[in-house]
Structures are given as structure tokens and as C-alpha cells.
Amino acid sequence: MACADNEDEVDVSDVWSSKRLLAVLEKSALISFSQARDFYANRFEMIQQYKRRRGKSGEPVIDEARDKPFLLIDAIVSLNLKRRDNPSKTVDEDSIFQALAASWNIPFVKVDPLKLDLNLVTTTIPISFAKNHLVLPIGVSQGELTVATPNPFNHEVFDDIARASQLRVNAVVSPRSDIIKLIEEFFGFKRSIAAAEHQFSGPTVDLGNLERFIHLKSADELPSNDQHVVNAVNHLFVYAFDQKASDIHIEPKRAVSLVRIRIDGVLHTVYRLPKNVHSAIVSRIKNLSGLDMAEKRRPQDGRIKTGKNDVEVEIRVSTIPVAFGEKVVMRIMDPDILFQDLEHLGFSSVDMAKYNQIVSHSHGLVLVCGPTGSGKSTTLYSTLRKISTTRVNVTTIEDPIEMVHEDFNQIAVKPQLGITFGSIMRNILRQDPDIIMVGELRDLETAENAIQAALTGHLVLSTLHTNDAPSSIIRLMDLGVPSFLIQATLRGILSQRLVRKICNNCKEKIEIDASALEAMGLATGRTGRLSLYQGQGCQKCRQTGYSGRTTIHEVLPFSDTIKALTVPDADLAALTEGARAEGMISLRESAIERLMDGTTTYQEVLRVTSGGNL
Ligand SMILES: [Zn+2]
């Protein structure tokens, strides 16, 4: 190994030398020998190029003194190289620090922000110290404080922390950008909460270390009084966006207030707010969402527009009084999620072709069905965006409007004002729409109006809370729609569910007998040993083994055969059989395809497509 020479012993002063770094990357099979050699020969030019690129990108300025040891790592990461040991992954900061930690024989920790103790992180050391030395206290046990850092050889720094905290210090290795980000997030949030708590409780409250911590700050770092709550709420939003959360809950309890966020369908408690800050935070949110701040006894609904990077994000806010105060639930309406390319929604090519055909009609009724939280809104919005052109007028009637899009005319239902689906439907036909989206066909009046619009030359898209495509036809008739009107207007039905995807970071192969799956109620139509996948659970997926979700579909074009089966005493079994004979791939089959191609697990397929769910 040309770049390693005789460096078998760790010389602390030399631990960040380019030669040693590249040797570790080569030895751990992240890069090849020739790459290591080339990088070593061109290291100065690589760093210069990286600095120039970074200067143009508007990213935070490099702190020369602090960041110098890491510049070659940054330069390599910026190349997005394929890993030599696993070309499906790139040489990223995580893999580099993992390799370094292994070579130093020091544990590598990918810090999970959801598991960090806000108080421990922010009261052990001041933020300026944390930032300058890239150290983040992450846990304490039996007199020992664990500190995550990209540079575990900073012994003087650990001595300082040990003196200040009166604890022994154990350093573990974490990627540098994680540490920088977490320091900003946690100290920012804590500073805001602590300052707000101070402001709202007067000088008698004992803030202990926090008091001292706040005094350490220079005057210009401390924002104006009102600003603390503003900052805390902003931090909360940024944090939720970062974690790709779909909802934020703020729940007042007797002594504290819990902040919980929902990720891939599961709630996680992320903060415990001091009780006296709760109402200030809630007031700020009510103010932002245009709600009546004085009204605390009645439920209210509002919305907030805010920015996530360059994208405008809408947050739907609902407040409701509970025993210990007002509970707030915020749903994050992320346009990146609600408006997608239809092609990216997980359709198989066969189903995609069928669905495109269904929505290409100039008039008629198209139904998207599934339970709450099955991604219907995303499908409808994405469909509308695809079929809306400057030559058509798209009008939506929603309860409430989920996501505002300037290309659509969106109307909200307000039953308390007598503005119902039915009354809007009657009136909008005069507005000459071409395409109408109706939030849900929940009663006969709405269904009749939708059918009327479909009969008079409009394309109407709507949803039904049914389990599968064929049963939607029965549901329409149960609502009281005559079968001849369904025959005259229906174009097709899409049924769907969301399934969690296996985390790519901890995916592993498993072998299982098809008969074992069948015994659990999952007939795959295959025999013998099956090679499937599962997530082992890692920091990136919060030990769940899953990350993100995809959609499974069942597409039923309203063909002549299905039309002929849509008679007054139509039978679900006959409709289903007819649909199958025409080649409809069921939700279960669609899920099994995702199982066999390694997207999801058999447990997830069973969970989503079993029993009452299907
Ligand atoms: Zn994972």
C-alpha cells in the first residue's frame, strides 16, 4: 500500500494526515488503490476545487481553523463516488467516519435526534464551545458522559468538559455535518424555549444551568422577548420538515406539554415543553394560522404558509380544548409529497397505462378509493396537475382545502354557512369548469351532483372510503345512485394503500419458505424457498427497518363487461370475478410484487392487505 508506508501505529498528531486518511479509505474498501494514489497526488488541487465549488453554492463558509482536518473528506464526499465494496452506495460522510472510527477502534455513533435528551445536550456545555470544538453530549450513565464528535483526539477539549461537568468523558465518533446540524437544532430550540420560559414565568423560576447558559450569550445573540417563542415555533417546523414528518402534535399534560411528530405513520415524542411555555407556543401557532387567539374553549381550524428551502409548505392547524389546555395538531402539507409525477407514485407499467387511459377522457366520473391515510389526496392532486393545461378550467371542492395550487380554482366546504358539496356543485357548473375534483362522495346529494356534472361534459374526480375497486360500484348504488347513471358516467376506479419501504441503509436478505408465508395467510403464488428482504433497524430508520412509503394499486377500467355487471341487484363477487377476468391486479397482488422486488416486507404486506383492510 503505497500511501500507508510504515504508519501502522496511530500517531495522534498525524491522525488527520491525507496519507493516513486515504489509507483507511482504501483499506476499508470504500475507494480503490488507484483512487487513493490519485487523490493523494492531487489532494491540494482537490481541496481547492472543492472550496471554489462550495464558494459558489452559497453553503456556509468554511471555518478554516476548525474544519481544516476535514477538507479532504469533504472534497471526496462532494465527488459522489460509488463505493468499491458496494457500488449501489456512495462514499458519503457516514461511511468515511465509520471507516475512520473502525480504524481508530473507537465506536461510531449515528446520533438519533429523536432519542437525544434536550436538557443534557444543551446544559452541559455552552453552544460556542460545542460549535468551536464540534462536540455534542449525547448521554450520561454511571458518572460517564458520552460525547459525539468527528475528532475524538481532541483530548484537551474532553478534559475541559470533564472539569466543567464533573463527569468522566467518553468520546465516540460521529460525522461532522451531523454534529454541526444537531448543535444548531438543539441549542436553537432550547435557547428559544428557555428564554420563553424565563419570560413567561418571571424571575422566580429556577433555571439552574440554563440561567448561566443564557448569561454566557452576548447581547446581540439574544433575540427580543417575543422572538423566543417565534424562534421555538420556527425550530419546531424546521425540525419536523427535516425528519420528513407528516404531523406535529402539541399535547398539554398535567405538568408538561408533549411535542410529538408522526413519521411514516408512527408518532414519536420529541420534546417535553415546560408547562408555562405551552400556551405561548399555542398562541404563536394560532396567530400564525389566523385563528382567534382569545377563543380557547372551542375547536378551531386554520392554516399556516411557511417555507421549506425554496418550496412553500402549508401546515393545516387544528386546535381542540382538552383537560389540561389546548391541544394542537398540525398536518404538514408538503407539495413535494402532494404534487408528484404520477409516474413516481409506484404504479406498475401496466396499471399506469390503464390509469392514464381512464383519466384521459374529457368527461365522466373517475373514483380513487381507500381508507383515510392511503394517499388518495396525493394521487388526486398529482393527477390534476398532470391533466390540467392552460386550456382547461380545473375546479376543486374540498373539505378542507389540503393544498393550495394556483392552477386550480379551489373551494372549501363550510357546512355551518350552508356551503356544502351539493350547493357548491350546483353553482360551479355556471363557472364553466372542465375538470372538477370533489373531495369525497359522502352522500347522495353530492353523488347526484357529481354524476350530473359528469353527464354534462365534465371530467369529475372524487374519492370513496371503500376497501377495493369493485366494492365502489356497490357503494354508489348503496348511496342511492341508479345503476343506469353509473353505467352512463363511470370511467374507472383506482383503489390504493400505502406500504412502508425497507430502509436502504440496513436492508438484508432473508430466506423463507413460500409455505410458511402461506400458513400466515399470505399466498404468494410461488413455491419453495423465497429470497426476500427486511430492514435490520439502524439509526437512519430509528430502528424501525423502514424508511419512506410507496403506494400499491388496483386499477379497474369501467369496461363493457363491468358495465354489463352493474345492474340494480349487482353482486360484489360477480363484479370482482369480472374484474379479475379482465386482468385487474388486486391490491394484494400489487403488494406481493413490491415484496418480491425487495421494496417491502411480508409483515408489511400482511399488515396492509389483511382482514378488515381488504
Ligand atoms: Zn435502517
Residues whose N, C-alpha, C, O or C-beta is under 5 A from the ligand:
A	BS01	ZN	C503 N505 C506 G535 G537 C538 K540 C541 G545
